[in-house]
Every structure is written in C-alpha cells, then in structure tokens.
Amino acid sequence: MENRKSNGLKPCKVEVDQNGCVDAGKNEWYADLKSLCLSYLDISIPQYAKQSHANLRLVRRDLDNKYECAGGELCEEFVKSKIKQILKGERKRYKDLWDSLGDRSMDAPCPEDVDTAVWDRLKTYWTSEAGVAKSNQMQEARAKVVNLNLTGRAGYHKLAEEKGCSPTLKEARVRAYTPRSTDESVRTSSKV
C-alpha cells in the first residue's frame, strides 16, 4: 500500500468486471464499504432513498479515494445494492440482539457496539403498532413459504424418503417453490 502511495497511486486496487462489479479484491473492498456505511449512514432508516444524500456522497468519495478501479468503472447500481445489503444486514443483527435480550421492551440496554440514538429509534419502531404489525405480517408470510432448500441435498433426500424413490429435479422444484397453502394435487401436477 505504501509503495502505491509513494508512486502517486490510490492506496488499493480492485479489478472491475465488464458489468461494473468488483471482481478481484472484493473482500477488502466490501469490508471498507461496510465500515464507511456504519460510520456515515443511519442504520435506523430502512429506505436507501431516505438516507442523507450528503452522507451517501461521503461514503462514495472515501471509497473512490482509497480504491483504484482497474478494468472499467464501478457501476453505481452495484455500490447502491451493496450499501442496501449492509444496511439490511445490520438492522437484522440489531433486531436479533434485541430479540436475544428477552426483555422486548423500551428498557432493553444498548449493546456496546451500537450507537445509542440509533438503538433508541429502532426500539421505538419495533415496539410501535406499525412495527408489530409488520413483524406479524412477515411471520405469517414466512409460515406460508415452503423451505426453499428442499432442492438441496438434505431436502432432496427427504423428498426421496417420502416418495420411496428418487424424485426428478422437476418434482423437487415444484415442491420447493409451491406455497404450503396450495392443494397437494395442484402441487404435483403444476408445470414449472
């Protein structure tokens, strides 16, 4: 890194494929992007569009100042999707922390690695009527969906045991992607 700086280059270099996505060097790049997102962006704001545009520009500026993109230009949509992925993952991590405390109330203590203001805003949302309604809606939706891993090794063998012989890939796929509420006769005869 020091050698690159002394030659007037940016500290790090990543390869960009023809689609504008980071190819070689993506792990370090993603770790730096995550660090920048946690420093500049507000995790309690769920929509990317509602994030501060000034802070989004700061994330992109710091990223561009550190990384030289070889092989092409970095696609803005790629960076945007990665930022959304980071924000969603961190909100999930915070929600899991809150759920693990067992005291699902406003009195739940703030974890050390979480900003207190962000934690308070998230707790307020999670305990609000809208937050509880959304949680119940998502819980019902998850109950209706068949485990999508049925086409994997364990699910495939489970289906084979139930059927008594090796199922075709089509049969496994129909089972995996058909909602539980659908009639079993429709499930076996539906075309994929």
LODOKOL-247799 format. One record per residue (C-alpha): residue in one letter; x, y, z. Coordinates in steps of 0.02 Angstrom, whole numbers, padded with zeros to 5 digits, always signed. Example, Ala and Ser with C-alpha at 12.3 -4.5 7.8 and 13.67 -1.06 7.14 Angstrom:
<nodes>
A+00615-00225+00390;S+00684-00053+00357;
</nodes>
This chain:
<nodes>
M+00000+00000+00000;E+00140+00122+00044;N+00226+00085-00121;R+00069+00133-00216;K+00052+00296-00119;S+00233+00344-00149;N+00205+00318-00336;G+00056+00437-00334;L-00075+00299-00346;K-00226+00264-00237;P-00189+00151-00087;C-00284-00002-00152;K-00331-00077-00318;V-00482-00182-00365;E-00525-00268-00528;V-00692-00221-00603;D-00780-00340-00723;Q-00871-00287-00882;N-01034-00265-00784;G-00955-00136-00667;C-00948-00253-00517;V-00796-00277-00406;D-00708-00439-00453;A-00533-00462-00381;G-00506-00381-00210;K-00691-00382-00166;N-00672-00442+00015;E-00564-00296+00070;W-00670-00176-00033;Y-00832-00240+00047;A-00757-00230+00223;D-00708-00049+00192;L-00880-00009+00120;K-00962-00085+00274;S-00850+00017+00389;L-00892+00177+00294;C-01079+00139+00297;L-01077+00111+00484;S-00980+00273+00507;Y-01085+00387+00396;L-01259+00313+00373;D-01404+00295+00493;I-01448+00111+00515;S-01620+00154+00586;I-01678+00224+00418;P-01738+00072+00319;Q-01755+00153+00147;Y-01598+00191+00048;A-01685+00341-00034;K-01714+00421+00137;Q-01530+00413+00187;S-01439+00580+00189;H-01376+00613+00012;A-01228+00708+00084;N-01178+00556+00186;L-01201+00439+00037;R-01084+00553-00063;L-00957+00546+00080;V-00961+00355+00076;R-00933+00355-00112;R-00798+00489-00102;D-00699+00396+00030;L-00717+00234-00067;D-00658+00318-00228;N-00511+00400-00138;K-00450+00232-00073;Y-00481+00115-00221;E-00418+00121-00398;C-00534+00026-00514;A-00441-00072-00648;G-00532-00144-00797;G-00677-00022-00801;E-00783+00096-00700;L-00878+00041-00546;C-01067+00033-00577;E-01168+00148-00465;E-01308+00018-00452;F-01183-00111-00389;V-01123+00005-00250;K-01303+00051-00207;S-01354-00133-00194;K-01206-00170-00080;I-01249-00022+00033;K-01429-00084+00044;Q-01366-00258+00086;I-01256-00189+00226;L-01395-00082+00300;K-01519-00227+00297;G-01393-00346+00374;E-01350-00227+00515;R-01534-00192+00554;K-01562-00381+00561;R-01412-00400+00676;Y-01480-00264+00792;K-01654-00343+00791;D-01579-00513+00832;L-01483-00432+00976;W-01644-00353+01040;D-01738-00518+01025;S-01599-00613+01115;L-01611-00497+01266;G-01780-00574+01306;D-01844-00409+01375;R-01929-00348+01217;S-01966-00176+01288;M-01900+00000+01284;D-01794-00038+01438;A-01679-00155+01341;P-01498-00096+01363;C-01399-00034+01215;P-01259-00152+01159;E-01083-00079+01164;D-01054-00078+00975;V-01219+00009+00935;D-01248+00197+00934;T-01371+00241+01074;A-01477+00359+00968;V-01495+00229+00830;W-01537+00093+00957;D-01673+00203+01035;R-01752+00242+00865;L-01752+00058+00818;K-01829+00006+00985;T-01963+00138+00963;Y-02006+00067+00791;W-02001-00116+00849;T-02122-00080+00992;S-02239+00033+00890;E-02403-00030+00816;A-02332-00018+00640;G-02177-00117+00687;V-02276-00254+00775;A-02399-00264+00629;K-02256-00279+00504;S-02174-00413+00612;N-02337-00513+00619;Q-02363-00493+00431;M-02188-00557+00394;Q-02209-00701+00517;E-02369-00755+00427;A-02285-00739+00257;R-02139-00848+00313;A-02260-00980+00377;K-02338-00994+00203;V-02175-01019+00110;V-02102-01191+00088;N-01919-01205+00137;L-01827-01159-00023;N-01685-01277+00024;L-01789-01428-00024;T-01691-01441-00186;G-01528-01455-00089;R-01450-01618-00034;A-01546-01637+00131;G-01713-01584+00057;Y-01691-01694-00095;H-01656-01847+00013;K-01804-01806+00124;L-01916-01799-00029;A-01842-01964-00092;E-01883-02048+00075;E-02062-01985+00070;K-02086-02038-00110;G-01995-02204-00096;C-01886-02172-00249;S-01775-02036-00319;P-01880-01886-00371;T-01846-01791-00530;L-01775-01617-00517;K-01941-01550-00582;E-02035-01634-00439;A-01914-01564-00311;R-01926-01391-00387;V-02117-01392-00391;R-02119-01442-00208;A-01991-01311-00160;Y-02074-01164-00246;T-02258-01201-00215;P-02339-01118-00063;R-02394-01231+00079;S-02574-01175+00065;T-02588-01247-00111;D-02681-01411-00130;E-02565-01562-00142;S-02645-01618-00307;V-02604-01450-00385;R-02428-01461-00316;T-02387-01624-00405;S-02470-01580-00569;S-02415-01399-00588;K-02297-01358-00729;V-02134-01270-00691;
</nodes>
